[in-house]
Each structure stands twice: as C-alpha cells, then as structure tokens.
Amino acid sequence: MIQVCWNLEDPKTKQREVDGLLSAMDELQLKRGTIVTWLDEETFHKSIDIIPAWKWFLSNQSR
C-alpha cells in the first residue's frame, strides 16, 4: 500500500497521512505500507516506511 505526500513537516499532516494509511492497511489486511514524500525518510510504527521519492523510484517497490 502506497500513500504519497509532499512533506510531513506539519505534525497534523503527518498524523492525517499515517492514520489514512493505517486505516487502508487495516481494511485490506496488509502488514506494511509506504508513504512516498519529497525528502522525508523514517520508519513509523515499525509497519510504515516513509521514503523520499528518488529512493522509491530506484527501489524494487516502484516496479
């Protein structure tokens, strides 16, 4: 499951994007999700990878 967001600097934006992804993951019974951003990178809740777009395009996930 992939969610896309320009940046997650604002805590409200980050919470909204994470909540939306977690809800979709729960609905589809998925264990992992990814948020693709412009530059942000981290692992959130051990089940969500936040990754910059350039890195996502170079990874196997983009194919």
Backbone hydrogen bonds in HBPLUS format (Angstrom, degrees):
<---DONOR---> <-ACCEPTOR-->    atom                        ^
c    i                          cat <-CA-CA->   ^        H-A-AA   ^      H-
h    n   atom  resd res      DA  || num        DHA   H-A  angle D-A-AA Bond
n    s   type  num  typ     dist DA aas  dist angle  dist       angle   num
A0034-THR N   A0001-MET O   2.92 MM  33  6.27 149.0  2.02 154.1 164.3     1
A0003-GLN N   A0034-THR O   2.78 MM  31  6.17 155.5  1.84 157.5 165.8     2
A0036-VAL N   A0003-GLN O   2.76 MM  33  6.23 155.8  1.82 161.5 164.8     3
A0005-CYS N   A0036-VAL O   2.93 MM  31  6.27 162.6  1.96 162.3 165.1     4
A0038-TRP N   A0006-TRP O   2.85 MM  32  5.25 161.7  1.89 144.1 144.1     5
A0013-THR N   A0010-ASP O   3.02 MM   3  5.28 118.8  2.40 105.3 120.1     6
A0014-LYS N   A0010-ASP O   3.01 MM   4  6.33 165.8  2.03 161.4 165.4     7
A0015-GLN N   A0011-PRO O   2.95 MM   4  6.08 162.9  1.98 145.1 149.9     8
A0016-ARG N   A0012-LYS O   2.95 MM   4  6.10 159.0  2.00 144.6 150.6     9
A0017-GLU N   A0013-THR O   2.93 MM   4  6.14 166.6  1.95 158.0 160.9    10
A0018-VAL N   A0014-LYS O   2.93 MM   4  6.05 166.9  1.94 154.1 158.2    11
A0019-ASP N   A0015-GLN O   2.85 MM   4  5.88 164.7  1.87 148.8 153.9    12
A0020-GLY N   A0016-ARG O   2.99 MM   4  6.11 158.7  2.04 144.8 150.7    13
A0021-LEU N   A0017-GLU O   3.01 MM   4  6.19 158.4  2.06 146.6 152.3    14
A0022-LEU N   A0018-VAL O   2.83 MM   4  6.02 165.7  1.85 157.0 161.2    15
A0023-SER N   A0019-ASP O   2.93 MM   4  6.06 155.2  2.00 146.0 152.7    16
A0024-ALA N   A0020-GLY O   3.05 MM   4  6.28 159.4  2.09 145.1 150.3    17
A0025-MET N   A0021-LEU O   2.84 MM   4  6.03 160.7  1.87 153.1 159.1    18
A0026-ASP N   A0022-LEU O   2.89 MM   4  6.05 154.0  1.96 144.4 151.3    19
A0027-GLU N   A0023-SER O   2.94 MM   4  6.17 160.8  1.98 148.0 153.3    20
A0028-LEU N   A0024-ALA O   2.94 MM   4  6.12 154.6  2.01 149.5 155.8    21
A0029-GLN N   A0025-MET O   2.80 MM   4  5.63 103.5  2.39 134.2 151.3    22
A0030-LEU N   A0025-MET O   2.79 MM   5  4.78 162.9  1.82 139.2 144.4    23
A0029-GLN N   A0026-ASP O   3.22 MM   3  4.88 155.2  2.29  95.8 103.1    24
A0033-GLY N   A0047-SER O   2.90 MM  14  6.34 147.4  2.00 158.8 167.3    25
A0049-ASP N   A0033-GLY O   2.94 MM  16  6.38 160.8  1.97 152.7 153.1    26
A0035-ILE N   A0049-ASP O   2.82 MM  14  6.25 158.2  1.87 152.9 158.9    27
A0051-ILE N   A0035-ILE O   2.94 MM  16  6.32 160.2  1.98 160.5 166.6    28
A0037-THR N   A0051-ILE O   2.95 MM  14  6.11 159.9  2.00 145.2 150.8    29
A0053-ALA N   A0037-THR O   2.68 MM  16  5.62 135.6  1.87 165.5 170.1    30
A0042-GLU N   A0050-ILE O   2.92 MM   8  5.05 151.0  2.00 130.5 135.8    31
A0050-ILE N   A0042-GLU O   2.70 MM   8  5.05 167.6  1.72 174.4 170.6    32
A0044-PHE N   A0048-ILE O   2.72 MM   4  5.03 171.1  1.73 158.4 161.4    33
A0047-SER N   A0044-PHE O   3.28 MM   3  6.41 145.2  2.41 130.2 132.8    34
A0048-ILE N   A0044-PHE O   2.97 MM   4  5.03 147.7  2.08 156.2 162.7    35
A0055-LYS N   A0052-PRO O   3.08 MM   3  5.49 121.8  2.43 107.5 121.2    36
A0056-TRP N   A0052-PRO O   3.02 MM   4  6.32 155.5  2.08 153.8 161.6    37
A0057-PHE N   A0053-ALA O   2.84 MM   4  6.10 160.3  1.88 159.5 163.9    38
A0058-LEU N   A0054-TRP O   3.28 MM   4  6.45 139.9  2.46 134.2 143.6    39
A0059-SER N   A0056-TRP O   3.12 MM   3  5.09 148.0  2.23  99.1 108.8    40
A0063-ARG N   A0060-ASN O   3.22 MM   3  5.67 165.4  2.24 113.8 118.1    41
